[in-house]
Amino acid sequence: MLRARRNGGDLPRLGLIISKKSIKRAVDRNRVKRITRESFRLCQSRLRGLDVVIMSRAGLGELPGPALRAVLDKHWDSLARWMERWKQS
């Protein structure tokens, strides 16, 4: 699950809520965090002025790396489209 809000600044910020209840093993939680941070770092130029919070759901830790990256890229694309619509209005 992803939540976003304008932060009034120029830089995007990322928050991660990866619970032990949804992803049992620490190695899986850390892998999800690492992949999420890297994906956000590569897309942050398109997300200027947003605070983004990622909340884990059950099954997220079981996704292989490329599938998790594809899900995140889809979310970043939808946020970038939302930002473009917001700038036009």
N, C-alpha and C positions, 0 to 999 in steps of 0.2 A: 504494500500500500504506500502511496506517495501523497504527501501534502505539500503545497507550495503557497507562498505569500510574498508579495512585494516587500522589500525591506527598506526602501527609501534611499539606499546607498547605491554604489556602483559595482560592488563585488558580490558575487553569489556566495551563499554559505550552505553547508551541508550538515545535517544532523542525522544520526543513525540510531534507531531503536531496534536492536537485534536481541530479542529475548531468549533466555534459556528454555522457556516453555515452548517456543515455536521451533527452535533449532537446538537440539540436545547437546551435541558435541561441540566443545570449544574450538576444535580445529575447523569445523564447518562454519561456525559463527565468524571466526577470524577470516576465513576465505571469502565469505560473503562481504564482509566489511572491506577487505583489501580490493576486491574486484569493483565494488561500488565506488570507493574513493578514486580509483584509477579511471573508471568510466566518467565520473563527475569531473575530474581534472581535465580530461580531454574535451569535454563538452562545455566547460564553464564560460567560454567566450560567448556562447549563444544564450546563456542564462543570467546575464547581468542584472543585478538588482533583485534577485530572488533568494528567499530562504526556503530551502527544500529539506523536508524531513522524510526519511524512508523508515517505514515500520515493517518488521518481518511478519510473515505469515507462515503457517505450517507448510512444509514441503519446499520452502525456498532453499534450504541447505542441501537438498537432494538434487538440485539442478546442476548439470555439468557447467563448467566455466563459460563456454561459448553460448549456451542457452541463457544463462543468467545475464551475460553481456548483451545479448539480443533483446531481452526484456527491458533492461535498463536503457538501451539506446532508443527503444520505442517510447519509453516514458520521457526521455530528454527531448525527443522530436515533438511530442505532443505539448510539452511545456514551452518549447521554442515557438511553436505555432500560436499558442495562447498568448505569449508575450508580444508577438507581431500583431495579433488582433487588438490587444490592449493598447499598443502604441498608436494604432490607427484611429481608435475611438477617443 
